[in-house]
Amino acid sequence: MQLAELLKDWPCSVTGGSIRTIITGVEDYAQSVKPGDIFIVRKGKKTSGSRFVKEALARGAAAVVSEESIAIPFSDQNIPFVWVPNTALFLSYASAKLAAFPAEALSVIAITGTNGKTTVSHFVSQLLKALHKNVAVIGTVGFFVNGQKQQTEYEQLTTLQAKELHPILKQCVRQGVTHVVLEASSMGLQQHRLDHCDIDCGVFLNLSEDHLEDHGGLEAYKRAKKRLADLSKKIVLNGDDNFCRSVGIYDKKKSCSFGFDNHNDLHIQIVSETIGKTVLCLQTTTSEHIIAIPFVGKYHVQNAVAALMAVWRLGFTIDELVEHMWGLKLPEGRLERIENLLGIDVYVDYAHTAEALQAVLQTFDSKKTIYLVFSCGGNRDKAKRFAMGAVASKYADVIFLTTDNPRDEDPILINESIIAGFSEQQYYEIFLDRKVAIHQALAKAQKGDIVLVAGKGHEQTQQIKNQKFPFSDQQCIKDYFASVMTNDAE
């Protein structure tokens, strides 16, 4: 595509070079520039991309885009320099246009919320697949087509950068995919990654304090989340959540709500709850439906109904969906049960906020002894640590504090902040080696007890300082049981 064609509908000014220059790709990391790419200069947290213009040109950048004045080296004066008012927004637009706006050929559902995005996105995919649709999911645990994980080389982000997202959407169109489910993170929305992705339905699950340091406060976090409402043709809201309800007031015409309060458009009532099964009554103004889901707890009920309502808003009927609700399965690292021959109920979950941790712990039988292994990530939302400690202390009998992804922080100080939320009588132990902490919890647990390893879920690495080390909670647990069985056999 010629540079002139790429820029013709965008506010900009061009100096140097030729507007007939052929552009084959878009890139904002100089190290990844390929010949023919347009290099977009963006300001990062620590540095500006203007420092890397020379490297980008050396790698074959065909043009440079910036929202600030940049001196192009004299030897590269034949390279077009493009000024735009907002480089993040232009990155989104250019990525979509170079891929021929593939989202327009797809039905796209985007899901936001502090907790539950991954679970709901996979529930939506499972329902659509049961309706014989070809569906893709793009989110925290990867890229899936019809439930099968696809291999990608992209950085693992909840919401992919636009330069990666639109080529994947184009690939989906070529593969015959008709529906795509995206996780929309607050940072992804704030950074305009979804601005030129045609979204048919936006889903708002909940909002609690998380990522506040990244956004600069709660109000900025809310504003980032609300951007999904502007980008979506229709909106599905958790009407029991104050923030989500405020989004509905903000845009009543295209919003529809679900929840336990009877003011919601889809009213939920729990008819019965037994081990591994909840029966619900869903009421609209004109109909009533009885459905069963293979989970217990309010949190899982809300996630399942959110998925149902999102698919319903695409034009399917509730009657079409009811029979498939029993077949829903949680994604990897979400209340994932690890089978073993010792009779211990062992689970791995991604819960890394107080609300998510409470939701998981509340699903367990309070009559059983609950062992909890967790910590909090470093360089992230220090304020939530006390709250997570309070929740852990309320529901768990024995707590093993360890490391999550401490990054640049001292894990001892992280755990001290968590301990501040414990009740005075709370029993806990500290093992900074996560493997040791998990094995200690498993060693103390007896048949029928519950062990929850929380915080990392699907993650396969642990970040300490500036290094990432291979680590899987699931594999660590399996290794422990394999060792026990080997020792018993001897």
LOMARRO-565647 format. One record per residue (C-alpha): x, z, y; residue in one letter. Coordinates in Angstrom, 1 decimal. Layout:
// residues N
<<X, Z, Y>, "a">;
...
END
This chain:
// residues 490
<<0.0, 0.0, 0.0>, "m">;
<<1.3, -0.9, 3.4>, "q">;
<<1.9, 2.0, 5.8>, "l">;
<<-0.6, 0.4, 8.3>, "a">;
<<-3.3, 0.5, 5.6>, "e">;
<<-2.6, 4.2, 4.9>, "l">;
<<-2.7, 5.1, 8.5>, "l">;
<<-5.5, 3.0, 9.9>, "k">;
<<-8.2, 5.7, 9.7>, "d">;
<<-6.0, 8.6, 10.7>, "w">;
<<-5.0, 9.9, 14.2>, "p">;
<<-1.2, 9.3, 14.5>, "c">;
<<1.6, 7.6, 16.4>, "s">;
<<4.3, 5.5, 14.9>, "v">;
<<7.8, 4.8, 16.2>, "t">;
<<10.6, 2.9, 14.6>, "g">;
<<10.6, 0.7, 11.5>, "g">;
<<7.7, -1.5, 10.4>, "s">;
<<4.1, -0.5, 9.8>, "i">;
<<4.2, -3.1, 7.0>, "r">;
<<6.5, -0.9, 5.0>, "t">;
<<5.2, -0.5, 1.5>, "i">;
<<4.3, 3.1, 0.5>, "i">;
<<4.1, 3.9, -3.2>, "t">;
<<3.8, 7.7, -3.1>, "g">;
<<3.6, 10.9, -1.1>, "v">;
<<6.0, 13.9, -1.3>, "e">;
<<6.7, 17.0, 0.7>, "d">;
<<9.7, 18.3, -1.3>, "y">;
<<12.8, 16.3, -0.4>, "a">;
<<14.4, 17.0, -3.8>, "q">;
<<11.5, 15.2, -5.5>, "s">;
<<11.4, 12.1, -3.2>, "v">;
<<11.5, 8.7, -5.0>, "k">;
<<12.2, 5.3, -3.4>, "p">;
<<9.0, 4.2, -1.6>, "g">;
<<7.6, 7.7, -1.0>, "d">;
<<6.4, 8.8, 2.4>, "i">;
<<8.1, 12.2, 3.1>, "f">;
<<5.8, 14.7, 4.8>, "i">;
<<7.6, 17.4, 6.8>, "v">;
<<5.8, 20.7, 6.4>, "r">;
<<6.6, 24.2, 7.6>, "k">;
<<7.0, 26.7, 4.8>, "g">;
<<7.1, 30.5, 5.0>, "k">;
<<10.9, 30.6, 5.2>, "k">;
<<12.0, 27.2, 6.5>, "t">;
<<10.8, 23.9, 7.8>, "s">;
<<10.9, 20.6, 5.9>, "g">;
<<12.7, 19.1, 9.0>, "s">;
<<15.9, 20.5, 7.5>, "r">;
<<15.6, 18.2, 4.6>, "f">;
<<14.8, 14.8, 6.3>, "v">;
<<18.3, 13.6, 5.8>, "k">;
<<18.1, 14.3, 2.0>, "e">;
<<14.7, 12.7, 1.7>, "a">;
<<16.0, 9.5, 3.4>, "l">;
<<19.0, 9.5, 1.1>, "a">;
<<16.7, 9.6, -1.9>, "r">;
<<14.8, 6.5, -0.6>, "g">;
<<12.0, 7.8, 1.6>, "a">;
<<10.2, 4.8, 3.1>, "a">;
<<8.8, 6.8, 6.1>, "a">;
<<8.7, 10.3, 7.5>, "v">;
<<5.6, 12.1, 8.7>, "v">;
<<5.7, 15.2, 10.9>, "s">;
<<3.6, 17.2, 13.3>, "e">;
<<6.7, 18.0, 15.4>, "e">;
<<9.4, 15.9, 17.0>, "s">;
<<12.3, 15.1, 14.7>, "i">;
<<15.5, 13.3, 15.4>, "a">;
<<15.9, 10.5, 12.8>, "i">;
<<19.6, 9.8, 12.0>, "p">;
<<20.9, 6.7, 13.9>, "f">;
<<21.7, 5.0, 10.6>, "s">;
<<18.0, 5.3, 9.6>, "d">;
<<16.4, 4.1, 12.8>, "q">;
<<14.6, 1.3, 10.8>, "n">;
<<12.6, 4.0, 9.0>, "i">;
<<9.1, 4.5, 10.5>, "p">;
<<8.5, 8.0, 12.0>, "f">;
<<4.8, 9.0, 12.0>, "v">;
<<3.5, 11.9, 14.1>, "w">;
<<0.2, 13.4, 13.0>, "v">;
<<-1.6, 16.5, 14.3>, "p">;
<<-1.7, 18.4, 10.9>, "n">;
<<0.7, 17.5, 8.1>, "t">;
<<-1.1, 19.6, 5.4>, "a">;
<<-4.4, 17.7, 6.1>, "l">;
<<-2.6, 14.4, 6.1>, "f">;
<<-0.9, 15.2, 2.8>, "l">;
<<-4.4, 15.7, 1.3>, "s">;
<<-5.7, 12.5, 2.8>, "y">;
<<-2.7, 10.3, 1.9>, "a">;
<<-2.7, 11.7, -1.7>, "s">;
<<-6.3, 10.8, -2.1>, "a">;
<<-6.1, 7.4, -0.5>, "k">;
<<-3.0, 6.3, -2.5>, "l">;
<<-4.9, 7.2, -5.6>, "a">;
<<-8.0, 5.3, -4.4>, "a">;
<<-10.1, 8.4, -3.9>, "f">;
<<-10.7, 9.0, -7.6>, "p">;
<<-13.0, 12.1, -7.1>, "a">;
<<-15.7, 9.7, -5.8>, "e">;
<<-16.0, 8.3, -9.3>, "a">;
<<-16.4, 11.8, -10.8>, "l">;
<<-18.8, 14.7, -10.7>, "s">;
<<-16.7, 17.6, -9.4>, "v">;
<<-17.4, 21.3, -9.6>, "i">;
<<-15.1, 23.7, -7.8>, "a">;
<<-15.1, 27.4, -8.4>, "i">;
<<-13.8, 30.2, -6.1>, "t">;
<<-13.8, 34.0, -6.3>, "g">;
<<-11.2, 36.8, -6.5>, "t">;
<<-12.0, 37.2, -10.2>, "n">;
<<-13.5, 35.0, -12.9>, "g">;
<<-12.5, 31.5, -11.8>, "k">;
<<-10.8, 30.5, -15.0>, "t">;
<<-13.5, 32.0, -17.3>, "t">;
<<-16.3, 30.2, -15.4>, "v">;
<<-14.5, 26.9, -15.2>, "s">;
<<-14.0, 26.9, -19.0>, "h">;
<<-17.6, 28.0, -19.6>, "f">;
<<-18.8, 25.0, -17.4>, "v">;
<<-16.6, 22.7, -19.4>, "s">;
<<-17.9, 24.0, -22.7>, "q">;
<<-21.5, 23.5, -21.6>, "l">;
<<-20.9, 20.0, -20.3>, "l">;
<<-19.0, 19.1, -23.5>, "k">;
<<-22.0, 20.4, -25.5>, "a">;
<<-24.2, 18.0, -23.5>, "l">;
<<-21.9, 15.1, -24.7>, "h">;
<<-20.0, 14.7, -21.4>, "k">;
<<-16.3, 14.0, -21.1>, "n">;
<<-15.0, 16.8, -19.0>, "v">;
<<-11.7, 18.0, -17.6>, "a">;
<<-10.6, 21.4, -16.4>, "v">;
<<-7.8, 21.9, -13.9>, "i">;
<<-6.8, 25.5, -13.1>, "g">;
<<-4.7, 28.5, -13.8>, "t">;
<<-4.1, 28.0, -17.5>, "v">;
<<-3.5, 24.2, -17.2>, "g">;
<<-5.1, 20.8, -17.5>, "f">;
<<-7.6, 20.3, -20.3>, "f">;
<<-9.7, 17.3, -21.4>, "v">;
<<-12.6, 18.1, -23.6>, "n">;
<<-11.0, 21.4, -24.5>, "g">;
<<-7.6, 20.0, -25.4>, "q">;
<<-4.6, 21.1, -23.3>, "k">;
<<-2.7, 18.2, -21.7>, "q">;
<<1.0, 18.2, -21.1>, "q">;
<<2.0, 18.1, -17.4>, "t">;
<<5.2, 18.6, -15.5>, "e">;
<<3.5, 20.1, -12.4>, "y">;
<<4.1, 23.5, -11.0>, "e">;
<<1.5, 25.9, -12.5>, "q">;
<<-0.9, 26.7, -9.6>, "l">;
<<-4.5, 27.8, -9.7>, "t">;
<<-5.3, 24.8, -7.4>, "t">;
<<-2.9, 21.9, -7.7>, "l">;
<<-1.3, 20.4, -4.6>, "q">;
<<-3.1, 17.3, -3.4>, "a">;
<<-0.2, 15.1, -4.3>, "k">;
<<-0.6, 16.2, -7.9>, "e">;
<<-4.3, 16.6, -8.1>, "l">;
<<-5.4, 13.1, -7.1>, "h">;
<<-3.1, 11.3, -9.6>, "p">;
<<-4.6, 13.5, -12.3>, "i">;
<<-8.1, 12.7, -11.2>, "l">;
<<-7.2, 9.0, -11.3>, "k">;
<<-5.9, 9.6, -14.9>, "q">;
<<-9.3, 11.3, -15.7>, "c">;
<<-11.2, 8.3, -14.5>, "v">;
<<-9.1, 5.9, -16.6>, "r">;
<<-9.7, 8.1, -19.7>, "q">;
<<-13.4, 8.0, -19.3>, "g">;
<<-13.9, 11.5, -18.0>, "v">;
<<-17.1, 11.9, -16.1>, "t">;
<<-17.0, 15.6, -14.9>, "h">;
<<-14.1, 17.7, -13.6>, "v">;
<<-14.0, 21.4, -13.1>, "v">;
<<-11.5, 22.8, -10.6>, "l">;
<<-10.4, 26.3, -9.7>, "e">;
<<-10.4, 26.7, -5.9>, "a">;
<<-8.0, 29.4, -4.8>, "s">;
<<-8.0, 30.9, -1.3>, "s">;
<<-4.5, 29.5, -0.7>, "m">;
<<-5.4, 26.1, -2.0>, "g">;
<<-8.4, 26.0, 0.3>, "l">;
<<-6.5, 27.2, 3.3>, "q">;
<<-3.7, 24.6, 2.7>, "q">;
<<-6.3, 21.8, 2.5>, "h">;
<<-5.5, 20.9, -1.1>, "r">;
<<-9.2, 20.0, -1.8>, "l">;
<<-10.1, 18.5, 1.6>, "d">;
<<-10.4, 14.9, 0.4>, "h">;
<<-11.7, 15.7, -3.1>, "c">;
<<-15.4, 14.8, -3.3>, "d">;
<<-17.0, 18.1, -4.5>, "i">;
<<-20.5, 18.0, -5.8>, "d">;
<<-21.0, 21.7, -6.4>, "c">;
<<-19.0, 24.7, -5.1>, "g">;
<<-19.4, 28.0, -6.9>, "v">;
<<-18.8, 31.4, -5.2>, "f">;
<<-18.3, 34.3, -7.7>, "l">;
<<-17.2, 37.3, -5.7>, "n">;
<<-14.7, 38.6, -3.2>, "l">;
<<-12.5, 41.7, -3.3>, "s">;
<<-9.2, 42.6, -1.7>, "e">;
<<-6.5, 40.4, -3.1>, "d">;
<<-3.9, 38.0, -1.5>, "h">;
<<-4.5, 39.8, 1.8>, "l">;
<<-0.8, 39.8, 2.7>, "e">;
<<-0.6, 36.0, 2.1>, "d">;
<<-3.6, 35.4, 4.4>, "h">;
<<-2.9, 38.0, 7.0>, "g">;
<<-5.9, 40.2, 6.4>, "g">;
<<-9.4, 40.3, 4.9>, "l">;
<<-11.2, 38.2, 7.5>, "e">;
<<-8.6, 35.3, 7.1>, "a">;
<<-9.1, 35.6, 3.4>, "y">;
<<-12.8, 35.2, 3.8>, "k">;
<<-12.4, 32.3, 6.1>, "r">;
<<-10.2, 30.5, 3.5>, "a">;
<<-12.8, 31.1, 0.8>, "k">;
<<-15.7, 29.9, 3.0>, "k">;
<<-14.0, 26.5, 3.4>, "r">;
<<-15.4, 25.6, 0.0>, "l">;
<<-18.9, 25.6, 1.4>, "a">;
<<-17.9, 23.0, 4.0>, "d">;
<<-16.4, 20.8, 1.3>, "l">;
<<-19.3, 21.0, -1.2>, "s">;
<<-22.5, 19.1, -1.3>, "k">;
<<-24.3, 21.9, -3.1>, "k">;
<<-23.4, 25.6, -3.4>, "i">;
<<-24.0, 28.2, -6.2>, "v">;
<<-23.7, 31.9, -5.1>, "l">;
<<-23.5, 35.3, -6.7>, "n">;
<<-26.3, 36.7, -4.7>, "g">;
<<-25.4, 40.3, -5.6>, "d">;
<<-22.0, 40.0, -3.8>, "d">;
<<-22.1, 40.7, -0.1>, "n">;
<<-19.5, 38.0, 0.8>, "f">;
<<-21.2, 35.3, -1.3>, "c">;
<<-24.5, 36.2, 0.1>, "r">;
<<-23.1, 35.7, 3.6>, "s">;
<<-22.0, 32.2, 2.7>, "v">;
<<-25.6, 31.4, 1.7>, "g">;
<<-26.8, 32.6, 5.1>, "i">;
<<-24.2, 30.4, 6.7>, "y">;
<<-25.4, 27.3, 4.8>, "d">;
<<-28.9, 27.9, 3.5>, "k">;
<<-29.9, 24.3, 2.9>, "k">;
<<-27.5, 23.5, 0.1>, "k">;
<<-27.2, 27.0, -1.4>, "s">;
<<-28.8, 28.6, -4.5>, "c">;
<<-28.1, 32.1, -5.8>, "s">;
<<-28.1, 34.0, -9.1>, "f">;
<<-27.9, 37.7, -9.7>, "g">;
<<-29.6, 40.9, -10.9>, "f">;
<<-31.4, 41.6, -7.6>, "d">;
<<-34.8, 40.0, -7.6>, "n">;
<<-34.3, 38.2, -4.3>, "h">;
<<-32.1, 35.6, -6.1>, "n">;
<<-33.2, 32.1, -7.0>, "d">;
<<-32.2, 32.8, -10.6>, "l">;
<<-33.0, 36.4, -11.4>, "h">;
<<-31.1, 38.0, -14.4>, "i">;
<<-32.5, 40.7, -16.5>, "q">;
<<-30.7, 42.2, -19.5>, "i">;
<<-33.2, 42.4, -22.4>, "v">;
<<-30.8, 43.9, -25.0>, "s">;
<<-27.2, 44.6, -25.5>, "e">;
<<-25.5, 45.1, -28.9>, "t">;
<<-21.9, 44.8, -30.2>, "i">;
<<-20.8, 41.3, -29.2>, "g">;
<<-24.2, 40.1, -28.0>, "k">;
<<-26.3, 40.2, -24.9>, "t">;
<<-29.9, 38.9, -24.6>, "v">;
<<-30.9, 37.8, -21.1>, "l">;
<<-34.1, 36.8, -19.4>, "c">;
<<-33.5, 34.3, -16.6>, "l">;
<<-36.4, 33.8, -14.2>, "q">;
<<-36.9, 31.2, -11.5>, "t">;
<<-39.9, 30.8, -9.3>, "t">;
<<-41.5, 28.5, -11.9>, "t">;
<<-40.0, 29.4, -15.3>, "s">;
<<-38.6, 32.0, -17.6>, "e">;
<<-35.9, 31.6, -20.2>, "h">;
<<-34.5, 33.9, -22.9>, "i">;
<<-30.9, 33.3, -23.8>, "i">;
<<-28.2, 35.0, -25.8>, "a">;
<<-24.5, 35.1, -25.0>, "i">;
<<-21.7, 36.4, -27.3>, "p">;
<<-20.4, 39.0, -24.7>, "f">;
<<-21.4, 42.3, -23.3>, "v">;
<<-21.0, 43.7, -19.8>, "g">;
<<-22.3, 42.8, -16.4>, "k">;
<<-19.1, 40.9, -15.5>, "y">;
<<-19.4, 38.5, -18.5>, "h">;
<<-23.1, 38.0, -17.9>, "v">;
<<-22.5, 37.0, -14.3>, "q">;
<<-19.8, 34.5, -15.3>, "n">;
<<-22.0, 32.9, -18.0>, "a">;
<<-24.9, 32.6, -15.7>, "v">;
<<-22.7, 31.2, -12.9>, "a">;
<<-21.6, 28.4, -15.3>, "a">;
<<-25.2, 27.7, -16.4>, "l">;
<<-26.4, 27.5, -12.8>, "m">;
<<-23.5, 25.2, -11.8>, "a">;
<<-24.4, 22.7, -14.5>, "v">;
<<-28.1, 23.1, -13.7>, "w">;
<<-27.3, 22.1, -10.1>, "r">;
<<-25.7, 18.9, -11.3>, "l">;
<<-29.2, 17.8, -12.4>, "g">;
<<-29.4, 19.1, -16.0>, "f">;
<<-32.3, 21.4, -17.0>, "t">;
<<-32.0, 25.0, -18.0>, "i">;
<<-33.8, 24.1, -21.3>, "d">;
<<-31.0, 21.7, -22.1>, "e">;
<<-28.4, 24.5, -21.6>, "l">;
<<-30.0, 27.5, -23.2>, "v">;
<<-29.2, 26.6, -26.8>, "e">;
<<-25.5, 26.2, -25.9>, "h">;
<<-24.9, 29.5, -24.2>, "m">;
<<-24.3, 31.3, -27.6>, "w">;
<<-21.4, 29.0, -28.2>, "g">;
<<-19.4, 30.0, -25.1>, "l">;
<<-15.8, 31.1, -25.7>, "k">;
<<-13.5, 33.0, -23.4>, "l">;
<<-10.3, 31.0, -22.4>, "p">;
<<-6.8, 32.1, -23.3>, "e">;
<<-5.7, 35.5, -21.9>, "g">;
<<-9.3, 36.5, -21.0>, "r">;
<<-10.3, 39.5, -23.2>, "l">;
<<-8.3, 37.7, -25.9>, "e">;
<<-8.5, 39.7, -29.2>, "r">;
<<-5.3, 39.9, -31.3>, "i">;
<<-6.3, 40.2, -34.9>, "e">;
<<-4.3, 42.7, -37.1>, "n">;
<<-4.5, 44.4, -40.5>, "l">;
<<-4.3, 47.9, -39.1>, "l">;
<<-7.8, 48.0, -37.7>, "g">;
<<-6.8, 48.5, -34.1>, "i">;
<<-8.9, 46.6, -31.5>, "d">;
<<-6.2, 44.9, -29.4>, "v">;
<<-6.9, 42.8, -26.4>, "y">;
<<-4.9, 40.9, -23.8>, "v">;
<<-6.5, 40.2, -20.4>, "d">;
<<-5.4, 38.8, -17.1>, "y">;
<<-7.1, 41.5, -15.0>, "a">;
<<-4.9, 42.2, -12.0>, "h">;
<<-7.3, 43.6, -9.5>, "t">;
<<-9.2, 46.9, -9.6>, "a">;
<<-12.5, 45.0, -9.9>, "e">;
<<-11.3, 42.9, -12.8>, "a">;
<<-9.7, 45.8, -14.6>, "l">;
<<-12.9, 47.9, -14.3>, "q">;
<<-15.0, 45.0, -15.6>, "a">;
<<-12.9, 44.7, -18.7>, "v">;
<<-12.6, 48.4, -19.4>, "l">;
<<-16.4, 48.8, -19.0>, "q">;
<<-17.0, 46.4, -21.9>, "t">;
<<-15.4, 48.8, -24.4>, "f">;
<<-17.1, 51.6, -26.3>, "d">;
<<-16.4, 54.7, -24.3>, "s">;
<<-16.5, 56.8, -27.4>, "k">;
<<-13.3, 55.2, -28.7>, "k">;
<<-9.8, 56.1, -27.5>, "t">;
<<-8.6, 53.6, -25.0>, "i">;
<<-4.9, 52.9, -24.5>, "y">;
<<-4.0, 50.8, -21.5>, "l">;
<<-0.7, 49.0, -20.8>, "v">;
<<-0.4, 47.6, -17.2>, "f">;
<<1.4, 47.6, -13.8>, "s">;
<<1.1, 45.5, -10.7>, "c">;
<<3.0, 42.5, -9.4>, "g">;
<<5.7, 42.9, -6.8>, "g">;
<<5.5, 41.3, -3.3>, "n">;
<<1.7, 41.2, -3.5>, "r">;
<<-1.1, 43.3, -2.0>, "d">;
<<0.3, 46.8, -2.2>, "k">;
<<-3.0, 48.3, -1.1>, "a">;
<<-4.7, 47.5, -4.4>, "k">;
<<-2.3, 49.6, -6.5>, "r">;
<<-3.9, 52.9, -5.7>, "f">;
<<-7.4, 51.4, -6.5>, "a">;
<<-6.1, 50.0, -9.9>, "m">;
<<-4.7, 53.4, -10.7>, "g">;
<<-8.0, 55.1, -10.0>, "a">;
<<-9.9, 52.6, -12.2>, "v">;
<<-7.4, 52.9, -15.0>, "a">;
<<-7.6, 56.7, -14.9>, "s">;
<<-11.4, 56.7, -14.9>, "k">;
<<-11.7, 54.5, -18.1>, "y">;
<<-8.5, 54.8, -20.1>, "a">;
<<-7.5, 57.8, -22.2>, "d">;
<<-3.8, 57.1, -22.3>, "v">;
<<-1.9, 54.8, -19.9>, "i">;
<<1.4, 53.2, -20.4>, "f">;
<<2.9, 52.0, -17.1>, "l">;
<<5.4, 49.2, -17.3>, "t">;
<<6.4, 46.1, -15.3>, "t">;
<<4.2, 43.1, -14.5>, "d">;
<<6.0, 40.5, -12.4>, "n">;
<<8.0, 42.9, -10.1>, "p">;
<<9.7, 40.1, -8.3>, "r">;
<<11.9, 41.6, -5.5>, "d">;
<<10.3, 45.1, -5.6>, "e">;
<<11.5, 48.2, -7.5>, "d">;
<<9.0, 48.6, -10.4>, "p">;
<<9.5, 52.4, -10.2>, "i">;
<<8.0, 52.3, -6.6>, "l">;
<<5.2, 50.0, -7.7>, "i">;
<<4.2, 52.5, -10.5>, "n">;
<<4.4, 55.4, -8.1>, "e">;
<<1.8, 53.7, -6.0>, "s">;
<<-0.4, 53.3, -9.1>, "i">;
<<0.1, 56.9, -10.2>, "i">;
<<-1.2, 58.1, -6.8>, "a">;
<<-4.6, 56.9, -7.9>, "g">;
<<-4.6, 58.8, -11.2>, "f">;
<<-6.6, 62.0, -11.7>, "s">;
<<-4.6, 65.1, -12.0>, "e">;
<<-5.2, 65.4, -15.8>, "q">;
<<-4.4, 61.8, -16.6>, "q">;
<<-1.9, 61.4, -19.4>, "y">;
<<0.6, 58.6, -18.9>, "y">;
<<4.0, 57.4, -19.9>, "e">;
<<6.4, 54.9, -18.2>, "i">;
<<8.4, 52.3, -20.0>, "f">;
<<9.7, 49.7, -17.6>, "l">;
<<10.6, 47.4, -20.5>, "d">;
<<7.2, 45.7, -21.1>, "r">;
<<7.9, 45.0, -24.7>, "k">;
<<8.7, 48.7, -25.3>, "v">;
<<5.5, 49.8, -23.5>, "a">;
<<3.3, 47.5, -25.6>, "i">;
<<4.9, 48.6, -28.8>, "h">;
<<4.7, 52.3, -27.9>, "q">;
<<0.9, 51.9, -27.2>, "a">;
<<0.4, 50.1, -30.5>, "l">;
<<2.4, 52.7, -32.4>, "a">;
<<0.3, 55.5, -31.0>, "k">;
<<-3.1, 53.8, -31.6>, "a">;
<<-5.0, 54.5, -34.8>, "q">;
<<-7.5, 52.5, -36.7>, "k">;
<<-10.6, 52.0, -34.5>, "g">;
<<-8.8, 52.7, -31.3>, "d">;
<<-8.6, 50.2, -28.4>, "i">;
<<-5.4, 48.9, -26.8>, "v">;
<<-5.7, 46.7, -23.7>, "l">;
<<-2.6, 45.0, -22.4>, "v">;
<<-3.6, 43.9, -18.9>, "a">;
<<-2.3, 41.9, -15.9>, "g">;
<<-0.6, 38.8, -17.3>, "k">;
<<-3.1, 37.3, -19.7>, "g">;
<<-2.1, 33.7, -20.4>, "h">;
<<1.3, 33.9, -18.7>, "e">;
<<4.4, 33.0, -20.7>, "q">;
<<7.0, 34.3, -18.3>, "t">;
<<7.9, 37.5, -16.5>, "q">;
<<9.5, 37.3, -13.0>, "q">;
<<12.1, 39.9, -12.2>, "i">;
<<14.0, 39.4, -8.9>, "k">;
<<14.3, 35.6, -8.5>, "n">;
<<14.5, 34.8, -12.2>, "q">;
<<11.7, 34.1, -14.8>, "k">;
<<12.2, 35.2, -18.3>, "f">;
<<10.2, 34.1, -21.3>, "p">;
<<7.6, 36.7, -22.2>, "f">;
<<4.2, 36.5, -23.8>, "s">;
<<2.0, 39.6, -24.3>, "d">;
<<0.3, 37.9, -27.2>, "q">;
<<3.5, 37.1, -29.0>, "q">;
<<4.9, 40.6, -28.3>, "c">;
<<1.8, 42.1, -30.0>, "i">;
<<2.1, 39.8, -32.9>, "k">;
<<5.8, 40.6, -33.4>, "d">;
<<5.0, 44.3, -33.5>, "y">;
<<2.4, 43.9, -36.3>, "f">;
<<4.7, 41.5, -38.2>, "a">;
<<7.4, 44.1, -38.0>, "s">;
<<5.1, 46.9, -39.2>, "v">;
<<3.9, 44.8, -42.2>, "m">;
<<7.4, 43.9, -43.1>, "t">;
<<8.5, 47.5, -43.0>, "n">;
<<5.5, 48.6, -45.1>, "d">;
<<6.3, 45.9, -47.7>, "a">;
<<9.8, 47.2, -48.1>, "e">;
END
